[in-house]
Amino acid sequence: MKIEKNNTSIYRPYLSYMLLILSIVLASIAVVFIYNNTKWLLQWSMQERVVAIAQTAALDFDEAELELITGPESVNTKIYEKIVKRLQAIKLANPNIRYAYIQKKTEDLDTVLFVADADSLHPDNPTDSNQNGVIDPDEELIFPGDEYDISEYPDFIQIAFIQPYVDNNPYVDEDEALSSDQWGTYLSATAPIKGDNYFAQYLFGIDVDVTDYIKLSNVALRPFLLFVSFLILLLTTQTVILVRMWGSRVKLLKELDRQKDELLSIVSHQLATPISAVKWNLEMMVDGDFGKMTKEQEMHLKTIQPQAENLADLASMILDVSRIQLGRMKVDRTDLDIGEFVEEVFNEVEPKAQEKKVKFTKSVSQKLPKAMLDKRLMRMAMENLLTNAVKYTPEGGTVELNVKVKGKNLYYEVKDNGCGIPKSEHDKIFGKLFRASNVSDTEGNGFGLYVAKGAVESQEGRIWFESTEKKGTTFFVELPIIEPKKKAK
């Protein structure tokens, strides 16, 4: 009967697929994130360049001159012509500038006044820019003093007349950050024309055609995007390969562990017979079955005899450990009188407690039933717990065995006031060959608790403990009581 069913091999393919899917999802997120951030950096760079152009151009204008342009009557005046030609020069210096204009602040936060732009030298004589034979509404020119509604840009009036302004929110949609018309896509930027006051009354603005810039940016991003995608695909492939290699390694280590336990099982099984023969022959010699011995011979034999018993116990323990590890622990349930069994185990361990001068007591319920339990496994668990308790309890200490029935379960606990188990090692104490760090000076092999746990769990029971270092440990065992089958009359 197997102690624990290991389903790792069943779930390993699903784990690999989950890791692959997770890698693809993370790779996709990374590509989108890198793409969007790179695109934003290019857009930010473009905005910074447009703002720099506006700031530089704003220095060419003087507030005192602009004050002379008061309304439509200023058209065809020398100062108006001077301002417009200066705007035209700025526009010609950068072919990507679609519009260059000057606006004036008003007391109404939703309105600014038009002053001049590069195309308004003769606003009363508009041109057919798109040559469709009709003067479209967006081809009609406006006059100095005309109002311009900015209610759709609530923060514009608060910022634009104080510092350079452009819609530079890194997370804004491209459709909101850029404007388009029949000539292309353009980005607007303004800069205040500083006068004597901190708050400017005029601002210079440009609308820059960024259609080609956007196209070039997208073209430049494609190879970068392909490279990043290839790199992430490569990392994903390596992840899958590493997962498979890890799975193969784990499988190999488990197989090696199984072979090791198989070998231990074979070796311990083969050793058990000759060790038992040696033990029996020693007993016969000590009993005088082969003739009377001298006192010196008898003394030496009695020295060897306990060593042979320890060797037999160790071989049996190793065999049990191998069976547990390989899942071959057999459960042979028989009709067991629990009261008699507890008395028997207690009497076997008591001499060891007396030898060590440890107070050894038991509290056993008077109404312990008979149950279908494996006597060998029961002994394996209880005897190991009691022997360990005596072993790790100092002279003058106390070991208690309490046995009773709880509901439909047999419950017993082994309590001592010995050295206890360090809290940091609680999760390791049932491990094979593990021994607590504070018992290194006490003889032991690290198999006892591992075997006890296997013996309990093979009978569908459970074992747990509570321990405080330097104060003692209590082990608890709970086993289901299966009533013996009634014999048919």
N, C-alpha and C positions, 0 to 999 in steps of 0.2 A: 504494500500500500504506500502511495507517495505522500510525503509530508506536505509539500507545497507544490502546486502545479505552476510551472513557469510558462507564462504565455508570451514572453518577450519575442520569441521567434515568430509568433502569429502576427503580432502587431508591427514587427519591424518593416515590412513592405509599406504599410500604411504610413508609418513614421517617415519613411523616405519620400513618399509622395507628398505628404504634408509639408515637409521641409522644402521640396522642390517648388510647390505652389507658393509657399511663403516667400521663397527667394524671388520668384517671378513677380509677385505682387510688390515686394519691397523694391525690386529693380525698376518696375514701372513707375512707382511713386518717386524714386530717386531721379529717373529720367525727366519726369514732368517737373519736379522741383528745380532741377538744374537748368532745364530749358527755360522755365518761366523766369527764374532769377537772372539768367544770362540775358534774356530778352529785356527784362527790366533795366539791367545795367546799361544796355545799349540805348534804351529810351531815355534813361537818366542822363547819359552822356550827351545825347542829342539835345535835351532840354537845357543842360548847362551851356552848351554852345550857343543856342538861340538867345538865352538870357545874356550871355556875354556880348553878343552883337547888339542887343537892345541897350545895355548899359553904356557901351562905348558910343553908340550913335546919339544917345540922349545928351551927351556932353557937348554936342555941336549946336545945341539950341539954348537961347537965353530967355528967361521968363519975361524980362522987360520988353523984348521984341514981340513976344507972343501976346502981350497985353494990348498991342496996337491992332490986333485982328479982333474986331468986335462983332462982326456979323456979315451978312451977304454983301453989304456995301464995301467990305474990305477986298472983295475980289477985284482983280486987275490993278491993285495998288502995288507999289514997289516992294513993300515989306512982305505982302502976301506972296508975290512972285518969288521973292528971295527964299522964303520958308519952303515953298513947294519945290523949287529947284534943288534945294538942299536935300529934301526928302527923295527926290528923283535920283540924286547922286548916290545916296545911300542904297537905294534899290538897285541901281546899276552896278554898284560895287559888289553886290552879292546876287547873282542871277536867281537864287532860290527864294528870294524875298518876293512874295506875291503882293503884299500890301505893306505900306509904310505910312503911318498916320500919327496925328497929335490930337489929344482930347483934353478937355478942361473939366475940372471938378465943379459940381454944383451943390447947393444945400440939400437937394433931394438925393437920398442915398441910392435910389434906383435909376438915376439918370446922370449922364455926362453930356457935355456939349462937344460937337465936332468942331475942330479948328482948321485942319488941313490934312491932305494926304497927297501922295506922289502922283495920283491920277486926277487931281481936282484943280489943275491950273485954270481950266475953263469949265467949271461945273455946269454952265448953261449950254455947253456944246458936247454932250456925251457921244461916245463912239461905239460902233457895233463890234465889240471885241471878239465875239465868236463868229462874226461874219455870217449870221443867219438871216440878215436882212431886216431884223427887228431889234429895237432897243428893249432888251429884257429888263425886268425890275432890278436885278442885281448889277446891271450895266449903267443904271441911272446914277448920276453923281449927286452928292449932297453938298450943301453950302455951309460956310462957316456959321456957327451959331445953331445949326440944326441939332435937335435932341437925339440921343441914342439910349435906348432902353437896356439897362444892365441888371434888371430884376432877377434874371435867371442865374446871375453870378453873385450871390449875397456877400461873399467874402472879398469880392473884387475891390469895392470902394474902401474897405478897411485896410487893405494891404497895398494895392497897386500904387497909391499916391505916397507911400512911405518907403517902399523897397521894391526891388524887381519882383515881378509876379509871373508865374507860369503854373499850370496845373501839374504838380510834380508828385502826386500821391503814388507811391510805388505799387499799390494794389488796385489802382483805378482801372476800369476796363478801357481797352484801347479806343473804343467808340466814343467814350466820354472824354478822354484825354486829347483826342485829335478830332479835327473837323474836316469835312470833305465837301467839295462842290464839283462843278463840271470840269474844273481845271486840275483837280487832284486833291491830295490830302495835305493839310497844313497844320502847323502848330503855332499858337499865338503866345507872344511874350511882351511884357511892357516894362518900362523903367521910368521912375519919376524924374522930371526935369526940375532940379533943385533951384530954389531961389534963395531969398534971405531967411525964410522961415523953414522950420524942420518939416512941416507938412507942405508938400508940393501942391501947387494949383494946376499943374499941367503934367501930362505923361506922354512919353513916346512909345508907340507900339508897332510891332511888325507881325505879319502872318507869313511864316516860312513854309514853302512847299517841301514836304519831307517824303513825298511819294517814292523817289528814287532811293532815299536813305533807308526806308523801310524794306524795300525790295532787296537792296544789297545786304541788309542785316539778316533777312530771312535766308538769303542764299548762303551767307557766311555761317549761319547757325546749322545748316543741314549737315555738312561734314562733321561738325562738332557733335551734333546729336547722334549721328551714325557711330562716331568713335566711342561716345559714352555708352551707347546701347551695346556695342560690341564688347566693351570692357566689362559691363555688368553681366552680359551673357557669359563671358569667360569666367567671371567670379561665380556665377550660378552653377556653371558646369563643374568648376572645381569643388564647390560645396557638395554637389551630388556625389562626385567621385570620393570626396573625403568621408561622406556619410556611409557610402558603400564599403569603403576600406575599413572604417570603424566597425561596421556591422560584421565584416569578415573577421576582423581581429577579435571581436567579442566572441564570435562563434568558435574561432580557433582556441581562444583561451578557455572557453567552457568545455570544449572537447578535451583539451589537455587536462583540465581539472577533473573531468569525468574519468579519463584514463588513469590519472593519478589515484583517484579514489578506488577505481577498479583494481589497480595494482595493490593498494593498501588492503583492500578487502581480501584479495587472493593471499597476500603475504600473511595477514593476521589470521586468516582461516587455516592456512597451512601450518602456522606456528602454534595455533591453539592445541592441536593434538599432541605434538611432542612435549609442549610445556606441561600439559595435563599429566602426561606419562611421568615426567620428571617429578611433578608435585606428588603424585600418588606413590611413587617409589620412595621419595623422601619420607612420606608419612609412614610407610611400611617399615622402613629402616629405623625410624625413631621409635615405633611401636615394638620393635624387636622381632619382626616377622622373619628377618634374615639372620637371626642370631644375636647374641648379646654383644654390645659394643662397649668400648672403654668410655670413661667419662669424657675424655678429650674428644673422641670421635662424636659422641652424642652432642657435645657442646657446639662443635663445628656444624653438625647437621641442623641443629636448632637455629643456628645463625643463618644458614642457607635457606631454610624452609620459608620464612616470611618473604625473602626475596623472590622465591619461586612463586609464591602466592601473588605478590605484587605484579610479577611478570605475566601471570595468567590473567589478572584483572586488567592489565594494560592491553593485552592482546584482545580480550573481549571488548574493551572500550573502543579500541581502534576499529574493530569489526562493526560495532554498532554505529560509530561515526560514519563509516563508509556506507553502510546501509541507508542511513538518514540522507547523506549527501546524494546518493544515487537514486533515492526514492524507492528503495526496496525494503523498507521496514515493514515486516509482516506483523499483523495484529491477530493474535490467537485468543479470542475472547472465551473465557471459561467461567463457570459458576464460582465466584470468589466471595468468601466470607471476609468482609472488609475489616471487622473487628479483630479477627485472628491474624489477618495479614499485617495490620498496623502493629500489633503486639510483637509479632515475629521480627519485623524490621527494627523496631525500637530496641529489642533485646540484642540484636546484632551490633548496633551502633553504640549501645551504652558502655561496653568495655572501653572503647576508644575515649569516650568522654571521661570515664573514671580515671583512666591512665593520665589524661591531661588535667585532671582535677577541675573539670567544667561541670557545673550543676545542670543535669539533664532531666527535664520533666516532660510529661505529656498530659494532655487533657482530651479524652476521647468520649464522644457521646455514647451513651449506653444503648441507644437504639440505632446502631449502624446496620443497614440492610445487606443482604447478599446482592451482588450485581454481576453482570456479564462484563468482565474486565480482563485485560491481559496481565497476568500476575508478573511476568518477567518485566514488562514495560513499567508497571506500577512500581516494582522494586527499583528499577533503574532510576526513576525520577525521585522517589521519596528518599532512597538511600543516598543518592548523590547530594541532595539538598541538605540532609542531616549531617552527612560526613563533612561537607563544606562548612556548615555552620560550626561544627566542633573544631575543625581545622583552623578557622580564622577567628576564633574566639579565644582570648588570652586566659591564662590560668585564673580560676576564681570567677570566670564569667558564667553566663547562663544561656542555655539553648532550650527553647520550648517547641513542642509539637502539639498543635491543636487540630482536632479532626471532628467534623460534624457534617450534617446534611442540611443543605439550603435548597428548599424547593425540591426540584428533581435532579439536583446536582450534589455530588460528593465534593466537599470543600475542606481543604486543609491548609495550614500555614506553618512555616518553619521560621521561628523568630530567634534572633541572637542579639547580643549587645557587644559584638566584636568590632573589628576595624572599620566596617562600613565600606561603601563604594563611592569614589569621587563622583560628584555630580556630572562632570564633563565626560565621564565614561559610561553613563547609564545606558546610552543607546548601543554600546558595543558589548555589553556584558554577556550576552547570549551567543556571541560569535565564536566560531571554532578557533581553538588555540589562543583565545584572548584571555589575558589575566590582568587584573587591575594593577595600576602602578604602585599601589601602597602595600602589595603582598608579595613583592619580589623576593623577600627573604624567607618565604614559606614555600615548602615543596609542593608542586602541583604541575599538571600537564595542560590545563586549559580546555579539557574535553568535557568536564563534569556538567556544567550548565547547558552546554550545547546539546549533549545527549539527553539531559532531563527535559529540555524544551521539546526535542524531537519525540521523546517517549510520550509526553503529555499531548502534544498536538496530533500525533498519529492516532490517538483515541478520541479525537474531536474535542479535546479539552483546551484550556488556555492557562497560561502561566504568566505572572507578572510580579513585580517587587516594588518595595519602598525602601529607601536607604539614605542614611545620613552618615557622612564620613566621621569616624571616631566614635560613633554612637551605636551603630548596629544596622542590621538588615532584616527585613521580613519578606519571605517569598510566599506567594499565594498561588494555589493550584485549584482549579475547578474542573470537574469531569462529569459528563452526563451519566446518570445512573440508568442502565438498561437492565430491566428486571429479567431474571432467568425464565426461560420458557417452561411452562407447566407440562409435566409429563402426562401423556394421555393414559387414562385408566384402562 
